[in-house]
Amino acid sequence: MIKEMKKIFTFEDSISNVAAYEALGFNVIMDDAANGIYYVEADLTDYDWLAALALLEDCEREGLQPAIQYDGGFIDWEDAIAFADKKANTELSVN
């Protein structure tokens, strides 16, 4: 089975949010030092959509709003949890 690329990411300028992302296991990289912008990413390519859904729900509890990038495109925060839930249900019904 070919793995589907999936990442949960955002650009963040709030240091408290950066700390919350780090606590959830996200990788944090300084993107724009002059403006204090960080790139925050969790690469979930080696994990199923249920793992992505769980991480998005953790983000929601922390008040964080990342997006999803996957093989088929990009999903904004507003639709991210519903999208990951749908993909996870599809995976569960196939397996």
All heavy atoms as an XYZ file, in Angstrom:
748
protein
N       0.836     -1.186      0.000
C       0.000      0.000      0.000
C       0.885      1.255      0.000
O       1.809      1.366      0.794
C      -0.902     -0.023      1.232
C      -1.740      1.205      1.391
S      -2.752      1.112      2.887
C      -4.183      1.918      2.291
N       0.589      2.176     -0.868
C       1.337      3.431     -0.938
C       0.824      4.374      0.148
O      -0.380      4.554      0.313
C       1.172      4.083     -2.328
C       1.757      3.163     -3.397
C       1.827      5.445     -2.359
C       1.515      3.621     -4.804
N       1.756      4.950      0.875
C       1.387      5.872      1.950
C       0.980      7.217      1.363
O       1.611      7.721      0.437
C       2.562      6.070      2.899
C       2.928      4.826      3.652
C       4.112      5.081      4.557
C       4.516      3.800      5.235
N       5.681      3.978      6.073
N      -0.074      7.786      1.911
C      -0.538      9.105      1.499
C       0.166     10.166      2.338
O       0.132     10.111      3.563
C      -2.047      9.211      1.679
C      -2.613     10.547      1.252
C      -4.121     10.617      1.411
O      -4.688      9.851      2.211
O      -4.715     11.458      0.738
N       0.823     11.117      1.675
C       1.477     12.206      2.383
C       0.413     13.005      3.127
O      -0.629     13.329      2.587
C       2.214     13.115      1.398
C       3.005     14.250      2.039
S       2.104     15.761      2.418
C       1.743     16.392      0.811
N       0.656     13.248      4.412
C      -0.235     14.110      5.181
C       0.570     14.848      6.253
O       1.383     14.252      6.944
C      -1.412     13.342      5.774
C      -1.097     12.161      6.637
C      -2.384     11.425      6.973
C      -2.270      9.949      7.168
N      -1.602      9.171      6.182
N       0.340     16.142      6.302
C       1.006     16.991      7.287
C      -0.029     17.910      7.910
O      -0.947     18.367      7.243
C       2.087     17.857      6.629
C       3.230     17.069      6.055
C       4.245     17.979      5.407
C       5.367     17.137      4.814
N       6.415     17.954      4.229
N       0.153     18.167      9.182
C      -0.636     19.181      9.870
C       0.340     20.308     10.155
O       1.403     20.079     10.724
C      -1.249     18.619     11.160
C      -2.178     17.448     10.831
C      -1.998     19.715     11.910
C      -2.738     16.750     12.052
N       0.006     21.520      9.730
C       0.980     22.603      9.831
C       0.306     23.958      9.985
O      -0.894     24.114      9.756
C       1.867     22.624      8.584
C       1.166     23.209      7.387
C       1.373     24.533      7.037
C       0.282     22.454      6.635
C       0.713     25.087      5.950
C      -0.374     22.987      5.551
C      -0.163     24.311      5.210
N       1.133     24.929     10.351
C       0.691     26.315     10.383
C       1.924     27.217     10.481
O       3.031     26.753     10.739
C      -0.268     26.589     11.559
O      -0.882     27.863     11.385
C       0.451     26.554     12.893
N       1.713     28.489     10.266
C       2.714     29.510     10.563
C       2.214     30.212     11.812
O       1.036     30.555     11.912
C       2.871     30.493      9.401
C       3.488     29.860      8.195
C       2.708     29.295      7.202
C       4.871     29.801      8.066
C       3.277     28.688      6.100
C       5.461     29.196      6.966
C       4.652     28.640      5.973
N       3.089     30.411     12.774
C       2.663     30.902     14.084
C       3.576     32.018     14.565
O       4.791     31.915     14.468
C       2.692     29.729     15.069
C       2.165     30.024     16.425
C       0.704     30.438     16.418
O      -0.157     29.627     16.043
O       0.435     31.599     16.803
N       2.967     33.084     15.116
C       3.770     34.171     15.676
C       3.596     34.307     17.187
O       4.254     35.115     17.812
C       3.465     35.499     14.985
C       2.036     35.957     15.169
O       1.220     35.210     15.748
O       1.726     37.066     14.718
N       2.729     33.499     17.775
C       2.514     33.527     19.219
C       3.414     32.498     19.886
O       3.280     31.298     19.654
C       1.045     33.219     19.541
O       0.905     32.933     20.915
N       4.323     32.961     20.734
C       5.271     32.054     21.382
C       4.542     31.069     22.298
O       4.970     29.914     22.441
C       6.389     32.832     22.120
C       7.618     31.944     22.299
C       5.915     33.398     23.407
C       8.340     31.599     21.046
N       3.430     31.470     22.906
C       2.680     30.533     23.750
C       2.039     29.434     22.901
O       1.987     28.270     23.310
C       1.633     31.252     24.596
O       0.682     31.890     23.781
N       1.572     29.782     21.710
C       1.032     28.758     20.808
C       2.141     27.842     20.311
O       1.936     26.634     20.177
C       0.306     29.391     19.627
C      -1.054     29.932     20.001
O      -1.535     29.738     21.117
N      -1.680     30.622     19.075
N       3.320     28.405     20.035
C       4.452     27.587     19.616
C       4.776     26.552     20.691
O       4.989     25.374     20.399
C       5.691     28.463     19.282
C       6.942     27.613     19.133
C       5.436     29.275     18.020
N       4.761     26.986     21.953
C       5.023     26.068     23.061
C       3.957     24.976     23.129
O       4.267     23.805     23.395
C       5.089     26.834     24.381
N       2.708     25.326     22.872
C       1.624     24.336     22.892
C       1.811     23.322     21.762
O       1.613     22.118     21.963
C       0.274     25.029     22.774
N       2.190     23.804     20.583
C       2.466     22.885     19.467
C       3.622     21.949     19.812
O       3.562     20.751     19.543
C       2.780     23.648     18.183
C       1.563     24.155     17.441
C       1.303     25.520     17.336
C       0.693     23.276     16.816
C       0.198     25.982     16.639
C      -0.414     23.735     16.115
C      -0.655     25.091     16.033
O      -1.755     25.542     15.333
N       4.673     22.494     20.401
C       5.820     21.661     20.798
C       5.387     20.580     21.791
O       5.824     19.428     21.692
C       6.935     22.514     21.402
C       7.744     23.257     20.385
C       8.865     24.078     21.000
O       8.641     24.754     22.022
O       9.965     24.028     20.439
N       4.530     20.943     22.736
C       4.056     19.986     23.734
C       3.255     18.852     23.085
O       3.232     17.734     23.593
C       3.212     20.697     24.789
N       2.629     19.139     21.947
C       1.867     18.119     21.224
C       2.744     17.295     20.279
O       2.254     16.392     19.620
C       0.732     18.773     20.429
C      -0.405     19.355     21.256
C      -1.368     20.128     20.372
C      -1.132     18.263     22.026
N       4.039     17.625     20.208
C       4.965     16.846     19.392
C       5.245     17.399     18.010
O       5.882     16.736     17.190
N       4.803     18.610     17.726
C       5.061     19.224     16.425
C       6.530     19.652     16.317
O       7.150     19.998     17.331
C       4.203     20.480     16.237
C       2.773     20.213     15.851
C       1.859     19.733     16.782
C       2.338     20.468     14.562
C       0.547     19.506     16.440
C       1.015     20.244     14.209
C       0.114     19.760     15.149
N       7.068     19.643     15.117
C       8.386     20.218     14.848
C       8.206     21.712     14.648
O       7.268     22.143     13.978
C       9.003     19.610     13.584
C       9.309     18.149     13.756
O       9.780     17.724     14.795
N       9.025     17.368     12.739
N       9.098     22.490     15.216
C       9.020     23.943     15.119
C      10.306     24.465     14.491
O      11.400     24.127     14.940
C       8.822     24.588     16.511
C       8.825     26.104     16.415
C       7.535     24.082     17.153
N      10.156     25.282     13.456
C      11.300     25.857     12.741
C      11.077     27.358     12.618
O       9.977     27.799     12.261
C      11.430     25.248     11.328
C      11.599     23.734     11.417
C      12.577     25.878     10.557
C      11.370     23.019     10.105
N      12.103     28.151     12.903
C      12.002     29.599     12.707
C      11.888     29.857     11.209
O      12.734     29.427     10.439
C      13.228     30.313     13.275
C      13.238     31.812     13.058
S      11.848     32.717     13.763
C      12.284     32.770     15.473
N      10.819     30.501     10.795
C      10.597     30.780      9.369
C      11.047     32.186      9.002
O      11.653     32.396      7.975
C       9.115     30.595      9.019
C       8.851     30.729      7.538
O       9.339     29.868      6.787
O       8.191     31.710      7.142
N      10.718     33.139      9.850
C      11.033     34.541      9.588
C      11.473     35.172     10.910
O      10.656     35.679     11.676
C       9.804     35.239      9.015
C      10.020     36.712      8.708
O      11.090     37.259      9.038
O       9.094     37.331      8.146
N      12.780     35.135     11.177
C      13.311     35.606     12.459
C      13.012     37.077     12.701
O      12.725     37.481     13.827
C      14.813     35.345     12.534
N      13.081     37.896     11.665
C      12.857     39.331     11.825
C      11.448     39.632     12.336
O      11.235     40.593     13.062
C      13.101     40.055     10.504
N      10.496     38.800     11.955
C       9.109     39.029     12.353
C       8.595     38.016     13.370
O       7.411     38.025     13.713
C       8.203     39.021     11.113
C       8.509     40.180     10.206
O       8.516     41.330     10.629
N       8.796     39.891      8.949
N       9.476     37.138     13.854
C       9.087     36.161     14.865
C       8.049     35.156     14.388
O       7.154     34.775     15.140
N       8.170     34.712     13.142
C       7.227     33.748     12.570
C       7.856     32.361     12.583
O       8.976     32.169     12.115
C       6.836     34.122     11.119
C       6.330     35.560     11.033
C       5.829     33.122     10.555
C       5.017     35.809     11.709
N       7.122     31.403     13.100
C       7.578     30.012     13.165
C       6.744     29.158     12.220
O       5.542     29.391     12.056
C       7.419     29.460     14.575
C       8.279     30.133     15.593
C       7.861     31.294     16.222
C       9.520     29.614     15.928
C       8.653     31.927     17.161
C      10.320     30.238     16.876
C       9.881     31.392     17.481
O      10.669     32.018     18.416
N       7.383     28.165     11.618
C       6.676     27.146     10.848
C       6.559     25.933     11.758
O       7.550     25.445     12.288
C       7.447     26.782      9.570
C       6.821     25.650      8.790
C       5.625     25.837      8.114
C       7.422     24.395      8.753
C       5.038     24.804      7.404
C       6.842     23.359      8.046
C       5.657     23.574      7.369
O       5.080     22.543      6.668
N       5.350     25.461     11.960
C       5.064     24.363     12.876
C       4.466     23.222     12.055
O       3.522     23.444     11.293
C       4.060     24.825     13.955
C       3.743     23.728     14.911
C       4.587     26.054     14.676
N       5.031     22.011     12.212
C       4.584     20.914     11.361
C       4.626     19.577     12.094
O       5.542     19.303     12.865
C       5.482     20.834     10.129
C       5.219     19.634      9.247
C       6.263     19.487      8.172
O       6.110     20.133      7.134
O       7.241     18.741      8.391
N       3.641     18.752     11.809
C       3.643     17.340     12.220
C       3.465     16.529     10.941
O       2.434     16.623     10.280
C       2.524     17.045     13.196
N       4.486     15.788     10.557
C       4.419     14.944      9.359
C       3.830     13.600      9.777
O       4.444     12.842     10.516
C       5.807     14.764      8.758
C       5.784     14.011      7.439
O       4.769     13.359      7.128
O       6.779     14.072      6.712
N       2.630     13.316      9.302
C       1.918     12.098      9.675
C       1.830     11.102      8.519
O       0.956     10.228      8.516
C       0.523     12.454     10.189
C       0.523     13.339     11.428
C      -0.885     13.781     11.772
C       1.149     12.626     12.602
N       2.740     11.217      7.573
C       2.733     10.329      6.414
C       2.803      8.860      6.823
O       2.166      8.004      6.212
C       3.886     10.687      5.459
O       3.705     12.050      5.029
C       3.925      9.770      4.250
N       3.538      8.549      7.864
C       3.684      7.162      8.309
C       2.561      6.714      9.252
O       2.615      5.620      9.806
C       5.036      6.969      9.004
C       6.198      7.096      8.034
O       6.007      6.823      6.826
O       7.289      7.472      8.471
N       1.553      7.553      9.430
C       0.450      7.243     10.338
C      -0.871      7.263      9.572
O      -0.970      7.842      8.491
C       0.393      8.268     11.477
C       1.641      8.253     12.319
C       2.731      9.051     11.998
C       1.738      7.423     13.425
C       3.893      9.021     12.757
C       2.887      7.382     14.196
C       3.963      8.192     13.853
O       5.109      8.160     14.603
N      -1.895      6.657     10.155
C      -3.196      6.655      9.499
C      -3.948      7.952      9.806
O      -3.498      8.782     10.591
C      -4.002      5.410      9.884
C      -4.280      5.318     11.384
O      -4.163      6.329     12.098
O      -4.631      4.223     11.827
N      -5.124      8.079      9.189
C      -5.913      9.291      9.376
C      -6.512      9.384     10.775
O      -6.821     10.469     11.257
C      -6.998      9.393      8.301
C      -6.453      9.953      7.038
C      -6.105      9.268      5.908
C      -6.163     11.321      6.778
N      -5.615     10.132      4.960
C      -5.644     11.401      5.466
C      -6.273     12.498      7.501
C      -5.253     12.599      4.883
C      -5.891     13.689      6.928
C      -5.390     13.739      5.630
N      -6.667      8.256     11.453
C      -7.158      8.296     12.822
C      -6.164      9.029     13.723
O      -6.558      9.810     14.603
C      -7.417      6.876     13.340
C      -8.245      6.745     14.603
C      -9.598      7.430     14.455
C      -8.430      5.280     14.959
N      -4.880      8.826     13.491
C      -3.843      9.549     14.242
C      -3.906     11.044     13.934
O      -3.775     11.886     14.826
C      -2.461      9.001     13.916
N      -4.120     11.374     12.665
C      -4.241     12.786     12.278
C      -5.455     13.421     12.951
O      -5.385     14.542     13.465
C      -4.339     12.916     10.760
N      -6.568     12.685     12.965
C      -7.786     13.179     13.612
C      -7.549     13.421     15.101
O      -7.927     14.465     15.643
C      -8.930     12.181     13.407
C     -10.236     12.501     14.122
C     -10.806     13.833     13.662
C     -11.237     11.373     13.898
N      -6.897     12.486     15.763
C      -6.620     12.639     17.196
C      -5.759     13.869     17.463
O      -6.021     14.625     18.408
C      -5.933     11.381     17.725
N      -4.749     14.088     16.628
C      -3.879     15.253     16.822
C      -4.644     16.555     16.574
O      -4.479     17.530     17.308
C      -2.645     15.153     15.920
C      -1.589     16.224     16.114
C      -1.116     16.305     17.567
C      -0.400     15.956     15.194
N      -5.497     16.573     15.564
C      -6.308     17.765     15.299
C      -7.258     18.049     16.468
O      -7.460     19.212     16.845
C      -7.096     17.598     14.006
C      -6.276     17.691     12.729
C      -7.088     17.185     11.545
C      -5.788     19.109     12.488
N      -7.815     17.008     17.048
C      -8.690     17.207     18.204
C      -7.909     17.733     19.408
O      -8.410     18.573     20.159
C      -9.430     15.914     18.533
C     -10.487     15.580     17.494
C     -11.133     14.228     17.668
O     -10.544     13.352     18.348
O     -12.228     14.042     17.121
N      -6.676     17.262     19.576
C      -5.809     17.811     20.630
C      -5.544     19.295     20.377
O      -5.556     20.104     21.309
C      -4.485     17.059     20.700
C      -4.625     15.653     21.274
O      -5.666     15.350     21.891
O      -3.683     14.859     21.081
N      -5.297     19.646     19.125
C      -5.074     21.058     18.768
C      -6.301     21.890     19.106
O      -6.180     22.980     19.675
C      -4.758     21.189     17.273
S      -3.126     20.581     16.807
N      -7.469     21.374     18.774
C      -8.708     22.101     19.063
C      -8.858     22.356     20.561
O      -9.213     23.460     20.981
C      -9.906     21.320     18.534
C     -11.223     22.049     18.733
C     -12.393     21.298     18.145
O     -12.480     20.061     18.343
O     -13.225     21.959     17.503
N      -8.551     21.346     21.382
C      -8.632     21.512     22.845
C      -7.677     22.591     23.349
O      -7.941     23.259     24.336
C      -8.343     20.185     23.549
C      -9.525     19.257     23.606
C      -9.282     18.068     24.507
N      -8.388     17.084     23.917
C      -8.743     16.199     22.998
N      -9.969     16.182     22.535
N      -7.877     15.320     22.534
N      -6.545     22.744     22.652
C      -5.548     23.749     23.043
C      -5.813     25.115     22.408
O      -5.060     26.060     22.625
C      -4.145     23.274     22.643
C      -3.670     22.048     23.383
C      -3.468     22.302     24.862
O      -3.044     23.411     25.246
O      -3.755     21.377     25.654
N      -6.855     25.215     21.594
C      -7.176     26.476     20.928
C      -6.283     26.777     19.729
O      -6.161     27.928     19.323
N      -5.677     25.741     19.175
C      -4.778     25.897     18.023
C      -5.545     25.587     16.743
O      -6.485     24.794     16.754
C      -3.585     24.948     18.172
C      -2.817     25.071     19.488
C      -1.794     23.954     19.613
C      -2.156     26.439     19.589
N      -5.125     26.198     15.631
C      -5.869     26.043     14.387
C      -4.959     25.759     13.190
O      -4.830     26.577     12.287
C      -6.699     27.289     14.122
C      -7.717     27.550     15.205
C      -8.578     28.744     14.898
O      -8.276     29.570     14.052
N      -9.691     28.849     15.601
N      -4.352     24.581     13.137
C      -3.506     24.248     11.993
C      -4.333     23.806     10.787
O      -5.533     23.587     10.884
C      -2.669     23.078     12.515
C      -3.605     22.376     13.458
C      -4.371     23.511     14.122
N      -3.657     23.668      9.663
C      -4.277     23.194      8.426
C      -3.709     21.812      8.096
O      -2.776     21.342      8.735
C      -3.971     24.169      7.294
N      -4.294     21.173      7.081
C      -3.821     19.878      6.610
C      -3.314     20.032      5.178
O      -3.972     20.648      4.343
C      -4.944     18.823      6.595
C      -5.508     18.585      7.983
C      -4.442     17.510      5.979
C      -6.725     17.679      7.992
N      -2.151     19.448      4.924
C      -1.662     19.299      3.552
C      -1.591     17.805      3.302
O      -1.076     17.051      4.134
C      -0.282     19.923      3.389
C       0.275     19.776      1.993
C       1.690     20.327      1.873
O       2.281     20.774      2.850
N       2.216     20.287      0.681
N      -2.131     17.361      2.186
C      -2.099     15.943      1.865
C      -1.919     15.782      0.362
O      -1.904     16.774     -0.371
C      -3.367     15.231      2.377
C      -4.622     15.597      1.627
C      -5.202     14.699      0.737
C      -5.211     16.836      1.772
C      -6.342     15.043      0.025
C      -6.345     17.184      1.077
C      -6.914     16.271      0.202
O      -8.028     16.619     -0.494
N      -1.771     14.533     -0.091
C      -1.521     14.280     -1.517
C      -2.524     14.962     -2.424
O      -2.176     15.416     -3.494
C      -1.533     12.773     -1.806
C      -0.273     12.078     -1.329
O       0.736     12.771     -1.084
O      -0.300     10.845     -1.197
N      -3.766     15.042     -1.985
C      -4.815     15.611     -2.825
C      -5.013     17.102     -2.682
O      -5.839     17.683     -3.378
N      -4.285     17.767     -1.787
C      -4.456     19.203     -1.663
C      -4.239     19.762     -0.279
O      -3.415     19.285      0.484
N      -5.058     20.752      0.054
C      -4.905     21.556      1.262
C      -6.281     21.770      1.887
O      -7.235     22.080      1.180
C      -4.273     22.896      0.862
C      -4.186     23.886      1.966
C      -3.138     23.842      2.869
C      -5.144     24.874      2.110
C      -3.050     24.758      3.895
C      -5.061     25.794      3.134
C      -4.007     25.733      4.028
N      -6.378     21.608      3.197
C      -7.636     21.813      3.917
C      -7.401     22.819      5.043
O      -6.560     22.609      5.911
C      -8.154     20.490      4.535
C      -8.300     19.395      3.489
C      -9.463     20.711      5.293
C      -9.353     19.651      2.448
N      -8.151     23.924      5.021
C      -8.069     24.929      6.087
C      -8.611     24.375      7.393
O      -9.358     23.399      7.421
C      -8.890     26.170      5.713
C      -8.176     27.069      4.740
O      -6.949     27.189      4.833
O      -8.860     27.666      3.887
N      -8.262     25.059      8.494
C      -8.680     24.637      9.824
C     -10.194     24.437      9.923
O     -10.658     23.483     10.548
C      -8.222     25.647     10.875
C      -8.840     25.366     12.201
C      -9.783     26.112     12.847
C      -8.595     24.236     13.049
N     -10.132     25.514     14.037
C      -9.406     24.360     14.183
C      -7.767     23.122     12.953
C      -9.415     23.436     15.213
C      -7.775     22.197     13.987
C      -8.587     22.355     15.085
N     -10.967     25.303      9.317
C     -12.421     25.243      9.446
C     -12.981     23.880      9.037
O     -14.000     23.440      9.551
C     -13.089     26.346      8.617
C     -12.843     27.749      9.130
C     -11.462     28.303      8.739
O     -10.814     27.754      7.820
O     -11.035     29.275      9.370
N     -12.315     23.194      8.109
C     -12.788     21.906      7.611
C     -11.876     20.743      7.982
O     -12.157     19.593      7.622
C     -12.914     21.966      6.082
C     -13.881     23.047      5.634
O     -14.966     23.155      6.232
O     -13.554     23.782      4.687
N     -10.801     21.009      8.712
C      -9.762     19.993      8.950
C     -10.262     18.796      9.748
O     -10.016     17.643      9.367
C      -8.557     20.623      9.646
N     -10.971     19.024     10.843
C     -11.415     17.906     11.678
C     -12.442     17.058     10.937
O     -12.351     15.821     10.935
C     -11.942     18.396     13.040
C     -10.756     18.911     13.875
C     -12.690     17.287     13.774
C     -11.133     19.471     15.224
N     -13.402     17.690     10.290
C     -14.410     16.935      9.537
C     -13.758     16.132      8.416
O     -14.122     14.976      8.172
C     -15.471     17.881      8.979
N     -12.782     16.724      7.733
C     -12.081     16.032      6.654
C     -11.317     14.822      7.189
O     -11.414     13.717      6.637
C     -11.126     16.998      5.942
C     -10.341     16.361      4.846
C     -10.896     16.190      3.592
C      -9.044     15.923      5.062
C     -10.168     15.582      2.576
C      -8.311     15.317      4.052
C      -8.880     15.157      2.798
N     -10.557     15.005      8.266
C      -9.777     13.905      8.844
C     -10.707     12.814      9.375
O     -10.402     11.618      9.249
C      -8.862     14.420      9.948
N     -11.842     13.203      9.946
C     -12.816     12.229     10.437
C     -13.354     11.382      9.280
O     -13.445     10.148      9.387
C     -13.953     12.950     11.152
C     -14.929     12.002     11.816
O     -14.478     11.042     12.470
O     -16.149     12.209     11.670
N     -13.681     12.021      8.188
C     -14.181     11.307      7.002
C     -13.125     10.347      6.464
O     -13.419      9.192      6.146
C     -14.598     12.304      5.926
C     -15.173     11.666      4.695
C     -15.614     12.705      3.687
C     -16.118     12.041      2.419
N     -16.523     13.035      1.421
N     -11.877     10.812      6.361
C     -10.791      9.967      5.861
C     -10.541      8.797      6.807
O     -10.317      7.666      6.372
C      -9.518     10.777      5.679
C      -9.580     11.857      4.611
C      -9.586     11.298      3.222
C      -8.200     11.191      2.683
N      -8.117     10.773      1.299
N     -10.594      9.030      8.127
C     -10.383      7.964      9.111
C     -11.495      6.918      9.014
O     -11.235      5.709      9.063
C     -10.320      8.544     10.526
N     -12.737      7.364      8.872
C     -13.847      6.431      8.725
C     -13.712      5.590      7.471
O     -14.016      4.404      7.488
C     -15.190      7.173      8.738
C     -15.595      7.596     10.119
O     -15.282      6.930     11.096
N     -16.283      8.719     10.220
N     -13.242      6.195      6.395
C     -13.012      5.454      5.145
C     -11.951      4.403      5.360
O     -12.102      3.247      4.934
C     -12.617      6.422      4.007
O     -13.678      7.358      3.809
C     -12.340      5.668      2.726
N     -10.853      4.772      6.027
C      -9.786      3.800      6.308
C     -10.297      2.651      7.163
O      -9.975      1.482      6.907
C      -8.620      4.476      7.034
C      -7.720      5.265      6.147
C      -6.555      5.913      6.891
O      -6.574      5.980      8.129
O      -5.647      6.363      6.202
N     -11.092      2.955      8.165
C     -11.610      1.918      9.062
C     -12.558      0.973      8.335
O     -12.569     -0.230      8.594
C     -12.302      2.548     10.264
C     -11.385      3.243     11.268
C     -12.209      3.982     12.310
C     -10.434      2.258     11.918
N     -13.348      1.509      7.412
C     -14.306      0.664      6.686
C     -13.615     -0.218      5.654
O     -14.082     -1.306      5.336
C     -15.393      1.496      6.025
O     -14.857      2.297      4.991
N     -12.458      0.218      5.151
C     -11.687     -0.570      4.183
C     -10.920     -1.671      4.886
O     -10.774     -2.770      4.366
C     -10.723      0.342      3.378
C      -9.759     -0.474      2.545
C     -11.514      1.292      2.514
N     -10.412     -1.368      6.065
C      -9.616     -2.356      6.813
C     -10.543     -3.221      7.562
O     -10.700     -4.015      8.142
C      -8.613     -1.677      7.746
C      -7.594     -0.874      6.939
O      -7.235     -1.258      5.843
N      -7.147      0.241      7.484
